[in-house]
Amino acid sequence: MSMDQHPNSQKNIPISVLDLSPVLEGSTVADALRNTLDLAQHVEKWGYNRYWLAEHHNMSGIASSATSVVIGHVAAGTSTIRVGSGGIMLPNHSPLVIAEHFGTLESLFPGRIDLGLGRAPGTDQLTAQALRRGRMSDGQDFPDLLDELRAYLAVPSDEHPLPVRAVPGEGLEVPIWLLGSSGFSAQLAAQLGLPFSFASHFSPNNTLGALQMYRRYFQPSEVLDKPYAMLGVNVIAADTDREAERLATSLQQQFLNLIRNKPGKLKAPVDNMDKIWSEFEKATLQQQLGSSIIGGPETVKRKLESFIAETNADELMINAQIYDHKARLRSYEIVSEVMNSK
């Protein structure tokens, strides 16, 4: 399906995967990366559209810090699914290096690579400083960095010759997406006529406002005729509502640890979260995870249909932080089944 088609029913909306390459408590980064490739190979068979990996640093529970490297690994182990970043945190990097990385990926896997870009550090301030070697940024220079990156990827022109060229990179069609959890990237994506991916999986209260801004101010471009919005959503699916609710306690514990500023590996599910969180923490988590869809096939189907109707999403990007790898595979399989059921 081309990006400029606007699906208006649940049946023909593409579904994609956001994989944070979770490192499980009691396991290793090597295990996490093996699970990532295995999940990618399964979802490719189940008809998922794209598979994105995210840049985070100094987090023991996320194995995809060298995002471009993991994208290459996943693309090499699959054959048709699009593979990309959700996202690369551009202020952490030289735009030239990102142009070269993704130019290399596109040269190796033509027509299959996406470049999703964010402006947050994807880490704490001390680690951001270590990444940027003192060139600190509050994200306000993101539009300039984006312009520089797009210039490196553009077809060379006699009118605007670049003294520094991205080889590989220049002249290659690497689709750029802007990622956001607020209005900043929504407005920029609209202004530049780029596709937009919103992080409703952890910023649900800003979703409708950001989408409204993106659609209202969208300017057609060489890339897109009309707005194209993909929404991240947590979906924890199992064969029964009860089992899904238990599996979801791993996600809840992960966010609880972030609130407590103690990020760690993904924990096994528990029977009762009330023994772990306070009432205040529970309320805070319910705000942050408010759009999460948790349940058996019928519950997931109903809630996905409602979410799509409310947001008019063009595509969904499913995140499933599930401790047991087989249960995680089953969750993505159920989502595929309910989205393709007649």
N, C-alpha and C positions, 0 to 999 in steps of 0.2 A: 504494500500500500504506500502511495507517495505521501510525502509530508503535507502537501497542500490539500489533501482530501480531509473533510471534516466529518468523522464518524459521529452519528447521533444516536446510535443504539449500542447496547452493551456487546452485541454479538461480533461487531467488526472492529472493536478497539484493540490495537496491539497491546500485548503485555510483555514486560521486560523484567530484568533482574538487577537489583542492587545488591552486590555481595561485599560485605565488610570483611571478608576472609576471617571470621572469628576464630581466635585461638581459645580452645576450650580449657577449662581448669583441668589439670592432670594430663595435658597433651602439649605438643610443640608447634612451632611455626611451620615446620615441615609437614606435620599432619594437617594443619589448616590449609596449606597450599595444595596438598593432595585433594582435600575435600572440595576446594574451590574448582579445580579442574573437573572433578567427578560431577559436581553440580552443573557446571557449564555443559558438559556432554549430555547430561540427562535433559536439561531444559531445552537444548537445541532440538532433541527428538520430540519434545512436547510442544514445539511450535512457538517458543518465546522469540521475540524480535531482536532484543539486544541484551548484552551482559556487561554491566558497568562495575568498575572497582573504584574505591575511594582512597584518597591520600589522607592519612593521619600519621602523626609522629609521636614518639615517646609514649605509646600506648601498648601495653603488653598483651592486650586482647585483640589487636588488629594486625594482620600479617601483610597488609598491602601498602606499606609506606613507600616502597619503590614501585609506584603504580605502573609506570610504563613497562617495567620488566615483567610484572605479573600479567599485564595485558598481552604482551608478546607470548607468554607461556600459554595463556588460555586460548589465544587465537591459533597458536600452533597445534593445540590439541582438539580443535573443533574445525568445522569446515564451512558452515553457512551463517551462523549467528553473528550479528555485529558485536564487536567488543570495543569497550571504551572506558573513559574515566568519568566518574560521578562523584567528585571531580578531581582535576588537578587544581591545586590552590596556587593560582598564577603569581601572586606577590611573593611566594617562596622561591621563585625561579627566575632565571634569565629567560625572556621570551624567545631568544635565539635557540637556547637549549631545548625548550619545549617544541619549537618548530622542527628541530632536527630529530628529536625523539619520535614525534608523531609522523614526521616525514619518513623516517625509517620504518615505522610500523605500517604505514600505508603502502610503502614500497614492497614490504614483505607480504602483506595481506590486503591486496588492492580491493577497494570497495567495501571493506568490512570494519573500518576503524572510525570511532567517534571521539571527539575531543570536547568533553564537558569541563567547563571552567568555573571555579569559585574564587571568591576574594577574601574569605576568612583564612586564618593561619592553619586551621585543622589541627591545632595543638595549643599548648600553653605558651605564655610570653617568653619564658626563658628558652624553650626549644625553638620558638620562632626566631629568636635572636641568633641562636646557633645555626639555624638554616640560612639566615639572610646575612650573616657575618656583619651585623651592625647596620645594614640598610633597612631600618624598621619602616613599616608601612601600616597605616590604619585602614587600608583598603581603598582610600580615596583616589589613589593613582591607578586603580584597576582599569578604568577606561583607556588611559595612556598605554599601559602594558598590553592591553587587548589590541589596540591599534597597531602597536609595534609587532605583535605576534602575527596579526592578519597580513601585515605588509610582507613579512618573511615568507608567508605561505602563498602570497598572490603570484599571478603570472608576471614575470619580469616585463618592465615597460621601458622603452627608450626615453619616454618623457620623465619617468621617475626612477632612474637607475639607483639601486641600493649599493652603497659601498661595501656592505657586508651581506652575504647571501647565505641562506639556509640550504645546505646540500647534505643529505636530501631534505626536501621540504618544499622549496619554491615550486609553484605551479601545480601542486597536488591538491586534489579535492578532499580535504579532511573536514567533515562537517563540524562546525563549532556550535556548541550549546552553551547558554549561560545558565548557571545554577543559582538558586537563591532560597532564602528563608524569610525574606522581607521584601520591601518594595524597590530597593535600589537596583537589583539585577533585573527585576521585572520591567522597570522603566527603560533601562539600558538595552535590554533585549528587544523591546518594542521599538525604540528609536532606531536600532540598527537592522531591524527586520530579521532577527535570529530566533531559532527555536528556544523555548524556555522550559527548564525543569525545576519544579518547585518542591521543596523539602517538607511536604505536608506530613511526612512520617515523624517529624519531631517539632514542627511549627504549625500545628493545625489551625490555630486561631488567626494566623495571617494569610491563610490560603486564599479565601475568596477575595479579599482586598487586593492581593498581589495579582491574581488572575484578572480581576476587573481592570486594574491599571494596565497590565500587559495588553489586553485585548482592546482597550479604549484607545491607547496611544500607538498601537502597532502601525509601522510604516512598511509597506511592501518593499521587497528588496530583490536582488538577483537570487538570493537564497530561498526566500519564501514569498508567496503571493498573499497569504493570510496567516494569522497567528497559529502556532502549534505548541500546545502546552502538555507536557508530560508531568504527572504527579507521582511523587514517591509516597508509598503507603505501606505501613506494617501490616502484613497478613500472616497470621498464625493459624493454619488450617490442620485439622486432624479428622479422624473418622467420626468423632463425637465432640459435642460442645465441651464436655467435661475434660476430655483429654487435651483439647486445644487450650483451654484455660490453664491447665497445669503446665503445658509446654511454654506458655506465654510468661510464666514467672521468671524464666531466664532473661528475657527482654526487660522485665520490670526490675530485676536485680541489677542489670547492667546500667539502666538509667538512674537507679537509686545510688549506685556507686559514683556515677558522674556528679549527681547532686551533692554527694558527700565529699567530692573531690578526691575520690579513691578509685580511679579507673583501674580495672584489672581484667583478668581472663573471664570468658563467658562461663557462668556458673550453671550447675545442674538445676533442673526445676525442683520446686519445693511444693509441699501440700498446702501451706498456709503462709501467705505474705504478711498477714497481720502480726505474726511473731517477729517480723524483720523490720517493717517500716512504722514510723509514727503516723498519726492522723494527718499532720501537716505534710509530711513527705508523700503520703498517699494522694492527698489532694493535688499537690504539685505535679506528681507523675500523671495523674488523670488529665491534667491540663495539657501536659506535653505529649502524651500518648493518646490524646482524645480521638484521633481519627483511626486508631488501630482497629483492625478487623480480626476478630478471634472467634473461631467456632468450627463446627462440622460443616459439611458441604452445603446444606440448605441455608444455614446461617450466613456463611461466607458469600454465597450467591446473592442472597437478599441484600446484604450490606454493601457488596460491591456495586450492585445495580443502583442502590440509593446514592452511594458516593459519586458514581459517574453522572447520575441525573443532577445531583446538586452542583457539581463542579463543571460539567460539560467537558471533561478531560478528553484529550485526543489520544492519550496513551497512558498506561499505568506502569510504574516501575515498582516491583514488589520487593520489599525487604523482609526477610524472615530470620531473625536471630533465634535459632533453635539449637539446643545443646546436642541432641542426638542426631547424627548425620542422616540416618535412615528416616527419622521423623521429619527432618528438614526436606529431604527429597520428596517425601509423601505430601508435605504441605504444598510444595510447588506443583506437584502432579495434580492435586485437588483443585488448585486455582485454575490450572489449564483446563481441567475437565469442566468446571462450572462456567468458565468463560466461553467455552466452545460447545456447550450443551444446547440442544434445540428446545 
